[in-house]
């Protein structure tokens, strides 16, 4: 499962590299280039809608086939989509690339529907957020390493230098196809719990009867859309003259700070929301950003590490203010992100650059906390609710093109108003939305 979370994080972040690659290769506008995210994350909405429809008519498919087989199916679909990059590159067809990304997204949809509730049922509900944060941390390890390797391969090793430089993505994605097939075979023969539960198969749209789940869908929509919109804009943002005018290769390296921030925050979230002793929690939470600071200094340079140290200190303070509460963390982290987005929009130079790059640190716990709050108390309907929440990943398909459209009109810097509005809604969910229809016990919390 750790390898699985790592791999889909490693591959998903490559979309941020494909956007500038395709924009240059096919002479696209910001809006057209952001269709990469529309195709990929739009598949989540379509795939989840199909899954939800099946669950209404004939019962939850995961309860019927089991979590293990669900993972295998998702991996094979993702492998097929990755292999489609080869004919797309040979035809130099941007629409074909979008279709291939859509198929990959369908495979990842099945993985998301299967893996997230699987992690939550491996232990008590009160520590579900901790387990999801830990699993997502390995996902973020993939998103941290992905830009470094992807940028090097696509912009340097396999860059063809011709009009349609998209040819450079062919071999890397063919390798992805091979990795996914290998993982599917490994899961087939691995001795892991399948959690097949045919006795719990129920028909109908029961999950939609819970208001906190419906509001959680909107929160996932806003979170994924906001996070992906920021990540998708980082490279083009850092290429602005007022930000230093970096080239593609140099800007790609800074994506590791953004996506690496999610890994740092998720490890800290796993510690903060666990059942460990408070003294142990505090030690691990203090140690993590210190190690991140040292790693940044060694892997880049100490000047950049010092700049990154400011949001790292802010992250640690925000965690302690959150007091190990999933909902309180959502509120505090969203407010910090809104402040960082504002700084990125109205300042320039190093201040604007590190404000935007620091946002990854505070996006870290949002998926896990929203997801666990939204499915809490649903019992056998958790997989159905999971499909609804994964459907809400549609935000990653719609908000980045919207930001791209605004960027074409007023510039990439002011376009960050889109994720700012998205995180304002998450503030509402952490304050009130998570407890709607949950009863007096949660309201008191």
N, C-alpha and C positions, 0 to 999 in steps of 0.2 A: 504493500500500500504506500510505503514511503517513496519507492521508486516511481509509482504511478503519479502521485501528487507532484513529484519533482518534474517528471517528463511533461505533463501538460502545462506546468508553469513555464518550463524551458521553451516550449514551442509557442505558447500563446503570445509571449512577449516579442516574438519575431515579427508580429504584425506591425509593431512600432518601427521596425527596420524596413519592412516592405513598403510602408507608406512613402517615405522619401525616395526609396529605390524606384517604385513605380511612378511616382510623381515626375521624376526626372526622365525615366525611360520612355514614358508615354505622353509626356508634356501635359500633365493634368493640373487642374485647379486644386486648391485645398479641399474643396467639397468633394470632387471626384476621387482624390486620393484617399479621403476618409471613408469611401465606400468599402475599403478593405475591412474596416471594423463593422460596417453595416452587413456585409456578406457573412462574416464570421459569427458575430454575435446575433445576427438575425436568425441564424440556424438554431440557436438556443431556444428562441421563441417558437419557431416552427416545430422543432423536435419535441419540446415540452408540451406543446398544444396537442400533438399527436398522442403522446404518452398519456396526457390527462384525459383525452377523449376515450382511449382504450380503457382506462381505469374506471370511467363512468359506466361504460357499456358492459365490460366483462370483468371488472375488478382490477386491482393494482397488479401490473405485470411483474414487478419485483418480488412481491409475495409469492407469485406463481413460479417464476424461473430461478429465483434466488439471486443474491448479491454477486456471487462469483461469476455466474453466467452473464449477468448484466455488465460487469466489467469487461469480460471477453468480447461481448458484442460491441461495446463502445470502442475498444481498441482496434477491432477489425475495420469498423467504419472509418475511423481516423486514418488508418493505414491506406485505405482506398482513396480518400481525399488527398493525402500527401502524394501518392503515386500520380495523381492527375496533374501535378505541377510539371511533369515531364512533357506531356503533349502540349500543355499551355505555353511552356517556354519555347517549344519547337515552333508553335504557331504564332508566337509573339502576340498573344491575344489577352488583353486585360480582362474582358468579360469571362474568358475561360478560367483565368486565375481566380476570379471572384467565385465562380461555380465550385472550383476545387476547395477554396477556403470555406464555402458553405457546407460541403460534405465533411470536411474536417470538423467544423463546428457541430454537425449532427453527432459525430462520434463523441466529441467532448461533452455534449449534452447528456448522453447516456452515462458517461463517466461521472458527471456532476450529480445526476439524479441518484446514482447508485452509491457513490463514495461518501458524500456528506452525511446522509442519515445513517449509513453504515458505521461511521465513526461515532455518531452520537449515541448509538445503542450498545456500544461496547462497554458502557459503564453507567453510573447514575446520572440523572438529568442535571443535577446541580453542578456537575463538573463537565458538562457537555461542551461548553464554550472553551474550556481549557484544552480539551482533546482536539477540538476543531482548530484552535489557534496553533497547536503543535503541528498538526498535519499540514495546515496551510503554510507554516513556516518552511517546510521542505518544498512546498509549491513555490514559495518566494525565493528559496535558494536557486531554483531553476530560472526564475525571472531575473535573478541577479547575474547569474553566469551567462544566460542567454544572449543579452545584448553584446557582451564582450566577444563571445565566440561568433555570434551571428554577424555582427558588424565586420569582424575580421574576414570571415568567409565570403560574405556577399559583396563587400566594398573593396576587398583586396585580393583574396585568393582566387575566387571564381569570377571576378569582374571582367567582362569581355571587352569593355571599352567601346562597343559599337552603339548604334542608335537605340537598340532595344536591350539595355543592360539587364533587363529582367531575366535574361538567360542565366545569370549568375545564381539564381535560386534553385535551379533544376537539381543539381547533385545533392545539396543539403536536404531538400525535401524528399528525395528518393531514399536517402539514409533514414529519415524519419519514418518512412513507410516500413523499412526493414526492422527498425527498433520496435514499432508498435506490433508487428506480427510476432516478433520474438517475445515481447511481453505477454501477448495473448496466449502463446504456447506455454509460457512459464506459469501463467495463472491457471491454465487448464490442468496442469499436473501438480500445482502447489496445494499443500494441505492447509487450507484456510477455511474458516466457518462460512457456510453459504447462506445461513439464516433464511431458508425457504420456509414460508408460513402460509400454506394454502388454507388453513382454518381461519385465518384473519382476512381472507379476501372478501371485501365488501364492494358493492356497486353504488354509484351515485356520486354527487359532488359535495360530499360531507365536509371536506377541508375548507371550502368557501363559506361555510356557515360560521366560521370563527373570525370575528373582526380583526383580532390582533394578527392573524395570518394574512388577511387581505391587505392590511396596512403595511405588514412586513414585505409583501410583494412589491409595493410601491417603494419601500425603503431600499430593497435590493436593486430595483430599477434605477433609482437615483444614485445609489452607491457605485454600482458597476459603471453606469454611464459617466458619472463624475470622474472616477478613477481612470477609466480608459481614455476619456477625453483629455485629461491632463497628460497621461503617459504618451498619448499619440502626438501631442503638440510639442513635447520636450525638444526633439531634435530641431524642428523648424524654429522654435522659440530661441534656442541657443545660437542659431545662425544669424539672428538679428544683429546689426552693427552695434546697437547700444548694449548688447549682451556679450560682445566680443567677436562676433562674426565667425564662429567656428565652422569648419567644414563637416561633412557628413560623418567621417570616421572619428574625428575628435568629439563631436557631439554625442555620438553613439556611446562612447565610454561613460558619459555622465548619466546615461540611462541606468547604469548599475547602481548609482546612488539612489535614484528614485525607487527602483524595484527592490534594491537591497534593503531600503528602509522598511518595506513591508516584512521582510524576513526578520529584521531586528525587532520590530514591534510585535510580531506574532510570537516570537519566542518569549518576549516579556509578557505578552498577554497570557500565554500558556502558564507561565509561573504565577502571575497575579491572580488568575481565576481558578487555580488548582486548590486542592485541599491540603497542601503542605503547611508546615508551621510558618507563622508570620516571619520569624527571624530568617528562615531559609529562603522564603519568598523575597524578602528585602535584599538579602545578599545576592541572589541570582539576578534580581532586577537592576541592582547597582552595577554588578559586574558586566552585564551584557553590553550596555552602551560604552563602557570603558574599553572592552575588547573590540567593539566596532570602531571606536576612535583610533585605536592602535592599528587595526587592520587597514583602515583608510589611509593612515599615514604611511604605512609600509608599502601598500599596493599602489598608491598614487604619489602624493607628496604631503608634507606636514602642513603646508599652507592651506591646501584644500581640506585637510583633516580638521584644521582649526575652524574653518568656515562651517563645516558639517557638524562640528561639535556644538554649535549654538542650538540647532534644532534637536540634537541628541539630549542636551540638558533639559530643554523644554519638554521633550517626550517623557523623561524620567519624572519630572515634576508633575506632569499631567497624569501619569499612571498612579502616583501616590495620592493625588487628589481624587482619583476615581474610586479608591477604597475597594478594590476587587468587586465592583458592581458592573455587570455587563451594560445595563442601561445608562448608568451614570457616565461610563466611559464613552458611549456613543455621543452623548451631549457634549462633553468636554472636548473630545477629539474633533468633532464636527466644527465647533466654534474656533478651534485653533486652525483648522484647515481654511475656514472662511477668512481668518485673519491673514494667513500666508498667501492665499490667492489675491487678496487685496493688495498686499505688499508687492507681489509679482506684477500686478497690473499698473501700479502708480509709481514704482521706482525703476531703477535701471542698474546696470553693472552687477557687481557681486551680490548685492542685496536682493535684487529681483531673481537672479539665477538660483541662489541657495534657498530662497523662499519657496520657489516652485519645486526644486529637487527635494526639499524637506517634507513635502506633502506626503510622500510615500510612507514615511514613518508613522503618520497619523491615520492613513488609510488601513493600516495593518490589521486592526482587530475588528473592523466593521463587518466584513462578511460573516465571520464566525459568530459574532455577538448578535447580529440581526437574525441570522439563520436559526441559531439555537433559541432565541426568544420567540421567533415566529412559529416554530413547530413544537414548542414546549406544551406538554399536556395533551397532545393529539393521539397518543397511543398508536393503534394500527394504521391510522391515517397519515403517519409521518411521511411515508414514501409518496403518497399523493400530494401532500402539502409541499414536499421537496420538489416535485415536478412543477408546481405552480411557482415556487421561488426561483427555480432554474429558468422558467419561462420569462421571469422578470429580468433576466440578464439581457433581454431585449434593449435595456437602457444602454448597453455597450454598443448596440447597433445604431441607435437613434441620436444620442447626444453628441458623439464625436462628429458626425456629418453636420449637425446643427452648429457646433462650434466652428467647423470648417467654413460653413456658409457665412457666419458672422465674421470670421477672420478674413474672408475675401472682401468683405465690405469695410471693416474698420481696423483690420490688422490682428495679428495673432495674439498680441498682448491683451487687448481689451476683450478678446473672445473668451477669456477665462471667467466671464460673468456666467456662462452656462454651468460649469461645475459648481460655482458659488451658490447658485439657486438650488442645485441638487443637494448639496450638503446642508443647506438650510432646512430642507424637509427631514433629513436624518436627525437633526437636532430635535424636531417635533416628535419623531418616533421614539427617541430615547427619553423625552420628557413625559409623553402621554400615550402615544400610539401603541406601544408594546403591551399596555395593560387594559386596552379597551375590550370589554366583554370577558375579562379574566377573573372577575370576582374581587371581593374586598381584600383578600390576602395580598394580592399583587398591587392593588391600589394603595394599600398602606405602605408598601415598599417604596 
